[in-house]
Amino acid sequence: MTLPTDAARAYTPITLGPLTLRNRFIKSATNEGMAKGGVPSKLLVEHHRRMAAGGAAMTTVAYCAISPDGRTFEDQVSLDEPSLPHLRALTDAVHREGAAACAQITHGGAFTFLPQLSTRYPLSASGGFNAAGVISGRLFKTEMTTADLARVADEFVVGARRAQAAGFDAVEIHMGHGYLLSQFVSPKYNRRRDAYGGSAAQRARYPAEVLSRVLDAVGRELAVTCKICVTEGFKGGATADDAIEVARVLEAAGAHLLVLSGGMNVESPWAIFGSNMPAAAVDVIENPVIKLATRMMRLWEPKIPFRELYFLEHSRRLRAAVKMPLAYLGGAKSVAGVEQAMHDGFDCVVMGRALIHDPQLINKFRDGVLTESGCTACNECVALMYTPGGTRCVLQTADDPGFDPALNRQPAAG
């Protein structure tokens, strides 16, 4: 089968800053649950190696925290010195398959479930009641001071340099989904009256400063990308109009690529996935706090049937507003979907659940073996990140050679 013209363009190289990718497919950052105690595991290495072997030009390691307080959970990758050998094992494995590796660097801010922090209350754009902390018992948050802003920006720089030392080819600065930098962008969280609050462009000022600092530190050697929300997906949250202003600020700051996502972890998690979390998925969550939080979210989530390219309308508006490279994320799962995203002028296609379902999907599209993923958007893979084996597709067979939960108990470099 010959691919349609625009879909075929997705298999051509693209240059992002100093990095050239072999094609335009990127595996999105999806929290894997494969760093028990914060230590990257052999299963995490295998997870990303399979994405590279299956045709992705770059695979993104989710949520690499820039500081101990920056984690949302204890079992997350920390970009600290002890993690570097384990992360190097991962990047080496990805490079052997001919792909690039990206570290998603972030700080959770007020969205954290850690049992202990170095501060009394978690940091955020503004202080006061912390809706994200209702389940974790952290009912209040602290507005970041000028000193806090400088210190956390320094931590992003150090994290980016450690990612470089671990062999990563790119970093993705997470500015979406309700994490710290997203809390500055969001009108729901950011009520500041200084230069970092106000209009959407002003709310983007601190994230842009972090971006500039990271670019100055590693931008000549690594691609520096940003993940933003094209809509936060709830009343009172940031809209596509806000996202356009944010994109323009980040374009002016020099970002090499924007990854266009949407939704918020607390207020609108269903918007992130474009569909509901099934009740059965909650049962597999072992962490009682996360299980309770997920059940509570299900009480107010609207019924959303999945449709392919569910962020396309919002993302098209950003495509028309900026000239910089943009990556479409949001439900692409078929050759036709890839064709549409490319036709609409997006430079890359970012995929998550479809590649968890079948890491070989990109190669299978190219070779005419498949035209559509078998992923049903059931979202059970999302809940499985909280289980001992981490994220996987429930539709995969039990004898899938890529899934061995024992590897999740073994340090990557061990």
N, C-alpha and C positions, 0 to 999 in steps of 0.2 A: 504494500500500500504506500502510495506517495502522500506525504503530509501536505495539507493545504499550505499556501504560501506563508501566511503569517505564523502558523504553527511551526513551520520549518525554520522560521527566523529565531524561534526560541532555542534552537540548537546551534546557533552561531555564537562566537565569543563576544564578550563585552568587557570593557575596561572601566573599573571603578577606582578612581584615584590611581594609586600605584599598582593595583591588582587587576590582572586580566583573568576572567573566568572562562572555562572551556565552553560553557553554554549559559543560558539565562534562567536556569532552574535553581532555586535555593530551598533547602530544607529549613522550614521555620523553626524558631525556638519553641519547643513544647516541653514543659517541665517533665523530666524523665523519671525522677525518683530513683536515680542510680548513683547517688553519692551519700551513702549511709554514714552518718556522723560527719558529713562534709567532705568525705574522701571519695574522689572519683573512682568508680569501680571498673573492673574488666568488662562488665556488661555495658557500661556507658561507652567504652571504647568500641565494643562490637556493634552497638546500636548505631553509632555514627559512621563506623567503617562500612556498614551495610548500605547506608544512605549514599555514601560516596561510590561504592561499587555498583549501585543501581542506577547511576547516571547523574545524580545531583552535582552541579558544579561547585556548590558550597553548602556545607551543613553547619547549622548554628547550635552551639551548646547553650542550653537555656540557663538563665538566671545564675550568672557567676557574680556573686556578691562582692562588692568592693571593700567591705569592712565587716567585722563580726556583727555589729548592729544593723548592717544593711541586709542581712538575711531575713526572709519571712519565716523559714522553718530551719530547724537544726540540720536536717538532712539535705543541705544544698551545698553546691560548690562554693568555696570561698577562694577568692584570688589572693591567697597568701603563699608565702614561700614553700611551706610543706606540700602544697597541692601541685607545685610546678612539675615535678617528675611524673606525676600521674596524668596531668594534662598533656605533657609532652608525649606520653605513650599514645594518647588519643590523636593528637595532631599528626604524629608520625604515621599512624595507621591510616588516617584519612589521606595523607599525602601519597602513600604507597598506592592508593586507588586512583590517583590523578586528580583529586578534588582539593578545594580549599576549605579551611576550617575557620569559623567565626565564633568569637566569644561574646555572648550577650552580657554586657556589664550593667549592673544596676544596684539600686538601693531601695529597700521597701518603704522607707519612711514610716508613716502611721499604719501601713498595712503589714503587720508582723505578728507572728504567733510564737515568738521566742520566749522561753521562760524567764530570761534575764536580759536586761539591757544595761548599758553603762550610764544611761540617763534615767531620771524618774519616769518621764513620759517619752514616747517616741517622737521624733522630729517630723515636722511637716511644713508646708508652705505657711499655714496659719495655725494658731492654737485653738483651744476650746474642746468641745465635745468631739469624740473620735468614733464615728459610726463604724469604721472598720475594726474597732477594738471591742465591740459589744460582746462578741463571743469569747475573745481572749482575755477579757477582764481589764483591758486598757481603755478606759472610758474617756481619757483625755489625751491630748497631743500638745506639743510645744512648738510655737512658731520659731523658725530658724533665725538666729541672729546673723549679723554680718560676719562674725567670726565663724559661725557654723557653716555658712555658705562657702566661705573660703576653704575651710577644712574639708568639707565633703567634695568640693571640686578637686582639691588635691588628691583625695582618695580615688576619684575617678581616673585621674592621671596615673597614679601608682598602679591601679588595677589594669589600665590599658598597657602600661609598660610590662607588667607581669604577664599579661596575655601574649605580648610579643615575645617575651623570654620563653614562654611555653610553646612557641612555634605557631601560634595562630596567625592567620593571614589578614584577619579583619576583626574589628570589634563593632558590635551593635549596641548603641546606647539606648537603653529602654526608657522611652518617654511616654509610654501608654499604660493602659489597663489598671491605673490606680496606684502605681508605685510612685516613689518620691518625686521624680521629675514630672510625672503626670499630675501629681498633686499641685504643682505650680501652674501647669497649663489649664487645669480644670477650674471653672468658675465656682463649682461646688466646694472645692477645697481651698482655693486661693482667695482670701478676703483681705489681702495686704493693702496698705495705703501708701507704701513706698514705691520705689521705681520698679519693683518686681510684681506689682499687682495692678489691676485695672483692665485695660483692653486685652484682647487675645494676644496681640503683639507684645505688650508689656509682660503678660504672664509667661510668655515664651522666653523672656530675657535671660532668666537664670539657666534653663536648659541650654540655650544658645551659648552662654558663657562656658558651661561645662564642655559643650561640643568644641568650642574654640580652643580651650585648654588641651583637650585630648588631641585635636588636630595638630596643635603646635608640638605636642610631645611625640606622637607616633604617626602622624598623617603622611609623612614622606615614605614610610615603610609599610603601613597597614592601610587598608580601606577602612574608613570610619563612616558607619551608617547609623541611622536613627530610626527607631520604631515609634510611630505616632498613631493616634486614633483619628480616623476620618469622621467619627461620631462617637460620643460616649454612650449613646443609646438610652438615655433616661431623661426625664423632665428636669431641667435645671442644669444639665450637663453641657459640655462643649458640643457644638454643632459642626456641620461641614463648613459653615462660614468661618468659625473659629479656626478650624483645621487649615483652611486656606491661608489665613494670616500666619499661623505657626509655621506652615511649610515655607512661606516666603522669608520668614526670619531665619529659618535653618538653611535655606538656599543661600541667603546672603552671608551666613556664617561659614559656608563652604562644605557642608555635608556632601559626601560622595554619593549617597543614595538614601532615599527615604523608603522604609517599609511601611505600607499603609494597612493598618489594622483597625480595630474598633472595639467598643465595649469596655466595661469596668469590672474588676474582680468582685466587688461588693454590690454595687448598685445595679449592674446589668450583665452578669456573667453569660447569660444566654446570648447576648449580642455578640460576644467574642466568637461563639461557635456557630451562630446562625441557626440554632436549634436548641431544643430542650435537653436537659440531663434526665435520663430515665430513672425512675424510682429504684430499679434493680441495681443501678450503678452505685447508689449510696451504700448499699449493704456491704460492698467490698472494702469500704474505707475503714481502716482499723483505728486511726487516730480519732478518739471520741470528740475532740474539739472540732476537727474538720468535718466529721460526720454530722454533728449538730448544726454547724454553720451551713452545710450543704442542704440539709433538710429544711432549715428555715428559709433559705433562698428559694427553694422550690414552692414555698407557700405563696410567694408574690410574683413569681415569674409568669409572663404571658405565654400562651401556647404559640410556638413558632415552628411551622413546618420548614424543613430545610429546603433551600433552593441554591443551585450552583451560582457562584459569583454574587453572593449576597451583599457585598460591599461595593458593587460595581458603580451604582449610581452616584454615591458619595465620592468614590475615588476618581471618577471621570471629572468631577468638578475641580479636584486638585490638579489633575493632569492638564486641564485647560488653564490653570492659574500659574504654573511654574514651568520652567524649562529643564530643570535638573532631572537626573535619572530617578525614576519611581518604580517600586516593585509592588505589584498587585498581590494582596493576600486576602483570602476570604472565600473558601469553598471551591477553588478550582479543582476539578477531578476528572476532566475528560479532555480529549484532543480538541473538541469543539470549544470548551472553556478556555483552553490555552490560546486557541485561535482568536477568540474574542478579546482576551486581554491584550494580546499582541496587536491586534487590529486597532484597538482603542489607544494605542500609543504607550503602553506600559513597557518598561525596559526589561523587567524580570518578572517571573511568576514564582511566588513563594507558596509552598505546599506543606501541610502538616499531617493531618489524619490520613490522607490518601497514601502518604509514604510510610506511615506507621503500619497501615494495612498491607502494603506491598512495597518494600524498598526498591524493587526492580521496576517500578511503574514507569519511570522516565525512559528507561531503555526499551520497555515494552511498547510505549507509545511510538518511539522512534522506529522500531522494527516492525510495526504493524501487528504486533501480537495482541494488543488491546487498544480500544478506543475510549474506554471509560473505566475508572476505578470501581472495584467492588465494595469500597467503603460505603456504609449506609448512614454515616453521620449519627450513629447511635450514642456517641460520646462516652461509652464505657471505658475507652482507653484513657480518658481524662481522669476518671476516678481511680484507675489502677495505678496511677503514679504514687498513691499513698500506700500501696501494698508492698510486701517484701520483694516481689519481682519487678516492680516499677512498671512503667508504661508499656503496653503492648496491645495488640488488636485481639479482641475476643473471638473474631472470626478466623484467626489463624489456627491451624491444627496443633494439637498437643505436642506433636513430634517436630515442630518447627525448629530447625537447627540453629536459628538465630536467637532463640529464647532459652536461656538456662539460668534460672533464678539463683543457682549457686554462685554464678559469676558476680552477682550483685553484692556478695559478701567478701569479695576478694579485691584488694586495692589494685588499681590499674597497673601500677609499676611493680607490683609484688611478684 
